[in-house]
Amino acid sequence: MNIVITGSTKGIGLGMAREFLQRGHDVVISSRRPDAVERVVAELKATAPARRVVGCACDVTDYGQVETLWDKTVESFGSVDIWINNAGRDATKVPFFMLPREEIPETVNTNMIGMMYCNHVAIPRMYKQGHGTIFNMEGFGSNGQIRVGAAVYGSTKYGLRYFTDCMALELKGTPVKMCYLSPGIVITDMLIPPPEQRGRGWEEAKKTLNLLADDVETVTPYLVEGILKVQKSGDAVRWLTPKRIRQRKLRYLFKKRDVFTPHGL
Ligand SMILES: NC(=O)c1ccc[n+]([C@@H]2O[C@H](COP(=O)([O-])OP(=O)(O)OC[C@H]3O[C@@H](n4cnc5c(N)ncnc54)[C@H](OP(=O)(O)O)[C@@H]3O)[C@@H](O)[C@H]2O)c1
């Protein structure tokens, strides 16, 4: 399969790229920074020499760059079988009125406009090539959950769920599948606040995260296996299901988890 992953120079996107390559698929790596794309492609080529790994810098908030990402993939691999809208950012976790103003458009543009641009570019082209599956990456708020400090990020992910529902409906009976991806809570740069923003609130948050969070290496094999098995539009690949949360809570009574110490946090 030929797979595009937006925002794949680190975190969950890079973890999924590694897993696809290990399973014998070909991957396009992308993010806004050409130097990061180049570095990651070189590293992946060294670890999976038999596979095709291509890099293409792409800021998903720039429609023309998203078109170039599609074109470069088709030029390199011939088609796009799976397109994963993974690129995303969080806003600083503070009450909304305290949020630096520029973080509002930065977050909405990446998580919402960028995600829509990617769908707008990929859908008609997949239709034309006769096949293709798109995954939109959910996050906190997608299921309507609310939390102080999550107003902007949560709104984008709530909206992303709505948008994906609409696309699954619109694409019914077409060769393009529209699917959901949800990684749970994963220890990445997005999840961990920079040292200057870690106060008592962070120590409190760590208690919950120790129960529910996981490493990229734990979650991404599950996500990738699920992505490769998807059969129809509207299918979802979700890691942290209510059942898994219940099992975690039960096990936690007997054995505490510490997901931070191995990361030096
Ligand atoms: N970590 C979690 O607990 C968690 C939970 C639920 C959902 N998610 C979702 O999973 C996705 C990946 O998150 P992550 O935790 O892996 O984050 P991460 O480690 O911060 O990685 C984000 C990636 O997106 C890229 N990116 C950011 N803005 C971009 C833009 N405008 N255009 C293209 N690429 C851009 C980043 O590279 P550059 O900055 O160099 O462009 C980076 O490669 C996000 O959609 C996030 O909302 C994460």
The ligand as a Gaussian input file, in Angstrom:
#p B3LYP/6-31G(d) Opt

LIG

0 1
 N       -0.499000      12.830000      21.929000
 C       -1.743000      12.574000      22.306000
 O       -2.015000      12.232000      23.476000
 C       -2.871000      12.680000      21.309000
 C       -4.129000      12.261000      21.743000
 C       -5.200000      12.313000      20.851000
 C       -5.000000      12.775000      19.567000
 N       -3.769000      13.208000      19.180000
 C       -3.638000      13.705000      17.810000
 O       -2.649000      12.958000      17.123000
 C       -2.004000      13.771000      16.136000
 C       -0.496000      13.704000      16.319000
 O       -0.184000      14.199000      17.609000
 P        1.232000      13.952000      18.325000
 O        0.937000      13.841000      19.755000
 O        1.998000      12.892000      17.621000
 O        1.912000      15.378000      18.096000
 P        3.451000      15.839000      17.877000
 O        4.388000      14.847000      18.454000
 O        3.504000      17.250000      18.336000
 O        3.598000      15.784000      16.270000
 C        2.827000      16.635000      15.465000
 C        3.305000      16.530000      14.026000
 O        2.497000      17.401000      13.216000
 C        3.353000      18.299000      12.492000
 N        2.632000      19.549000      12.245000
 C        2.217000      20.483000      13.140000
 N        1.583000      21.477000      12.507000
 C        1.575000      21.164000      11.186000
 C        1.075000      21.786000      10.013000
 N        0.438000      22.970000      10.064000
 N        1.252000      21.151000       8.831000
 C        1.867000      19.967000       8.754000
 N        2.394000      19.326000       9.813000
 C        2.238000      19.936000      11.016000
 C        4.600000      18.423000      13.373000
 O        5.753000      18.829000      12.654000
 P        6.135000      20.397000      12.408000
 O        5.767000      21.134000      13.655000
 O        7.615000      20.357000      12.152000
 O        5.354000      20.810000      11.219000
 C        4.747000      16.977000      13.831000
 O        5.363000      16.199000      12.832000
 C       -2.611000      15.173000      16.310000
 O       -3.651000      15.358000      15.383000
 C       -3.176000      15.145000      17.726000
 O       -4.231000      16.051000      17.900000
 C       -2.704000      13.164000      20.025000

